[in-house]
């Protein structure tokens, strides 16, 4: 690539990065400013952690963070288990209508989440799961995208290896644990990170399925913080938002290489 084109490319990338991260950096700066400085648009004379102290004092932020973390981990593990088992069945088990069932399963990806909210709500209500962790998590265990991603990875495992394991007397479950899962480690990490981030950022479903603050997630807590007073304390709200974003940023930085590698492999396969 010529030098001039490289310069133009890097300039465009820098401008795009500034545009994308400007709101985040603005929120981060506002979290250290007083509400007076934010409302007047003036530069602060000094930065303080007072907004962060208020965020923890005005609503049970630690409880909400624990609920979000626990539910996200629960959904992530459920998706990994069910998606890997379903993908194994679609690749290594022979049964009538296997391909048709798989394509029907994948077709559910075209159904918007909003279309399934009411049936899911009626289901957890009839089961008595309103205001419970299982009501928040179990409806998201089945994941067509996760099954598709892992199926594409499992298909790279030679069939001869499965036949050799059968000759050696190895059952399906042992082959699944000792051979298939280690081979698909990158895709499993990718799916786990994706599932955790998606679950962490959920808002609509926790809002509908909970009425008790003891099980509500941090996204609902932030909204409550915003509507507690007539004049919103934007510094406190931004401090709460920064606290909520920190776990996702840490997870993205730690799993960035694995995530990129897994998505690339899934696209190529």
Secondary structure, DSSP 4 states (H G I P E B T S, - for coil): --HHHHHHHHHHHHHHHHHHHHHHHHHHHHTTS-HHHHHHTPPPS---SHHHHHHHHHS-HHHHHHHHHHHHHHHHHHHHHHHHHHHHHHHH---TTHHHHHHHHHHGGGS-GGGGHHHHHHHHHHTT-TTSHHHHHGGGS--HHHHHHHHHHHTTS-HHHHHHHHHTT--HHHHIIIIIHHHTHHHHHHHHHHHHHHHHT--HHHHHH---TTT--HHHHHHHHHTSSSS--HHHHHHHHHHHHHHHHHHHHHHHHHHHHHHHHHHH-
